[in-house]
């Protein structure tokens, strides 16, 4: 049976990462190997590029540039957070027909998989032959089914290094700056904040406490936890996710800055780290400051995980291979094999099973107190950052 011939288009959506371009590189380089895929196009700024006909010819880029995408952060094609409207569908189909698009590869997270799923269903309804494959990407690591998401290993490597350094800073200046709150990304889930535990080399290293959105925060207990660490060490560094909620289910950050909504209706949280620092100052009478690396944590190429880059490239490559096997309406998944050494294989999941769905940090990865992670989480996350962090030393401090 002859394979579907035509052109392909690649687009990126959602928050950029350190490795999403590696996935695009994988798609392009694999597509170039197959005669069935004639032209290779890129849509500027995600699905908006399709709607507005802002499309580029990726075959006109040099092989050196395409290869260089593996070590280039952010979204080379541009990105968007756009939810397709009913009136957009006809324009999407017209663009695909005009440019003879038969293969559509969309790299992104939960909302992007929703867009890919809608496009796949639309093509089917219209009787238009199209292969749609989702390429997973999200630093939040909250796509269901897949073991983890490209982008996650790099963001937790970045934060582990940052928190380890911030911990040393807090320890050194603890005579004046007693408490430091480190706020990570994580709107709905705490995967990123949980990864901060990889900063520890010994028991009393930072972070001393970790709070995730999966467990509601009781402020009195939070203050008790902080005081307990301070009494033991004389300082404390706490890692928190931006999406922390109180016992009423409302975001803690709303107490300080309110909450806005994005194009998909998701809550955009304010500065929970600043709010908690003020609570510590006012209630415990300890000097507290807060750190928020913001978007730099998701795109810092100098701290990208080698494993993350390799896997991001592989999911892009696999997306093309599966499309050429006449698969459509799927997202590529990473499957962790059950063996002593860390090893993954590639799988597929129907787009409708991941579109607009979230995977929370499971209960077995959170300690009973709700203020740290378990050894099970560390075993899960440690291989993703591409090897141990550079070791630090400590003086014996033998007094005379």
Secondary structure, 3 states (H helix, E strand, C coil): CCCCCEEEEEEECCCCCCCHHHHHHHHHHHHCCCCCEEEEEEECCCHHHHHCCCEEEHHHCCHHHHHHHHHCCCCCCCCCCCCCCHHHHHHHHHHHHHCCEEEEEEEECHHHHHHHHHHHHHHHHHCCCCEEEEEECCCCCCCCCCCCCCCHHHHHHHHHHHHHHHHHHHHHCCCCCCEEEEEECCCCCCHHHHHHHHHCCCCCCCCCEEECCCCCECHHHHHHHHHHHHHHHCCEEEEEECCCEECCCCEHHHHCCCCEECCCCCEECCCHHHHHHHHHHHHHCCCEEEEECCCHHHHCHHHCCHHHHHHHHHHHHHHHHHHCCCCCCEEEEEEECCCCCCCEEEEEEEHHHCCCCCCCCCHHHECCCCCCECHHHHHHHHHHHCCCCCCCCCCCCCCC
